[in-house]
């Protein structure tokens, strides 16, 4: 077993420091040492490093920050090889802010990124990866420490003494596990998809700067809206009780009132009860239903967004969401605390939603937010990957892509963008990407299944390359499943794997397109950083990049964004992007000089 001969050490004396120094100077079969930190919590702004660890394949060392910070600083300064972490941005950020240790990013490797590149469909957590590829006993160290802390009662991960053996040995072992994981994963990634790893590692540090820069909040505006929405929630509950004699949170009672008013409820919850969700409420033209719907919407806006905007800003009124550059299996980015990628948009059924985007403003007097969004990136990738001449020409031709397609579908050269059938065409194209069948497409588009079938048949007739592409993805994936035991395809840009779950090979078309779009955005983020915009990047939002710049930079920044994001060389169709500008995220307009 790989961990049988591992030795774990806790530095608590000068003698142990000397032993550590001797170990550090030894020749070893790997050209790196691993490192890790234990912190008082997960917040870079509010927590601090408690312990610093180093390791290789055979030894793990743990040292308390407060007693031996100088030893750790000297190690990072004098060691000439690379440093391997499992969650590099977290540890490197804490070492920088809590310990004033700056590690050159070109000397940092990350086994979490290695894990995501090799198996995007699996957990990249250190213990799970180490259990599969290092030693099955790796998972037990977490349980052992949890049990030890539970036995002590009052101790937590933030208060347990560093010299407590289950704590420091757990920490030291993590450094050893990281070293073993790098020894296993590193050669595989370098042989299989080095471009994917290099892209992720490079964009890591730009994303980390985005997190530190943050998004500026108009706290006064957010608080006013929070108070107004809270009043409505309270007053509407009183009105519902007075008027209908039911509580606003009682679905069964509300359904009873609406049933008596003549409305029928056919949708059921997973538990078998009658559903009263936003779709059901939105279809009922009754004061009670509409009040309940708006009350729920405003409750969600206050709890999910406005409360964060009010309570979690820093001294500069900025909020710092956590951005996971490998947040999904397709390598799309995700966000949390709060999730600014999933902000609601104003609609007829949710009139208060624009409040959320309008709470986010420029931080500069006279400054502007610039929002640069790809134009139909997924459809452009479908055209390129399928090599379908008709789709490619629809993009290369002047005018709106979906109008160009609709003119062919309906054999109508006068088809206008205002024609409501354009939405049907748009839905049908995206249905191909997402693998939607006729029933689902019909429901989404609001048409009968006969109409949906006719639309699909027409698409297949006009653009046969798409079906050939879908079939080729299936054939490649099943071929690999039969020979390698895993159904997957590879990114055309980086050779990254996209792996299918059992019985869902059809989803690989979507994974391939979404994954390639994610890589394109990351490449363009690096281009924007290289153009001098890195210090002003706020957040990536799906296929959009948002920056916050002073007023005298707006014109130059807009030009730099457009130059960075647009591309006529990468694919067989041009990648285009457009820029919007505004003092608030929710109040933007197309940029023009």
Protein Blocks (a to p, Z undefined) as FASTA:
>chain_A
ZZlmpccdddfbfklmmmmmmmmmpccfbfcdcdddddfbjbfklmccfbdcdddfkbcc
dddfklmmmmmmmmmmmpmbdcddfblmlmmmmmmmmnopacdfklcccfklmmmmmmmm
bcfbfklmmmmmmomklmmmmmmmmmmmmmnomacfklgcfklmklmmmmmmmmmmmmmm
mmmmmmmmmmmmmmlmmmmmmmmmmmmmmmmnopaddfklmmmmmmmmmmmmmmmmmmmm
mmnopafklmklmmmmmmmnopacfbdcfkopacdbfklmmmpccfklmmmmmmmmmmmm
mmmmmmmmmmmccfkopacddddfklbfnopacdehiafklcccddfklmmlmmmmmmpc
cfbehiacdddddehklmmmmmmmnopaklmmmmmpgcjfklmmmmmmnopakbcfklmk
lmmmmmmmmmmmnopafklmmmmnopafklmmmmmmmmmmmmmmlmmmmmmmmmmmmmmm
mmnopacdddfklopacdddehilmmmmmmmmmmmmmmmmmmmmmmmmmnopmmmcfbde
hjaccddddfklmmmmmmmmmmmmpccklpmbdcdddddddfbfklccdddZZ
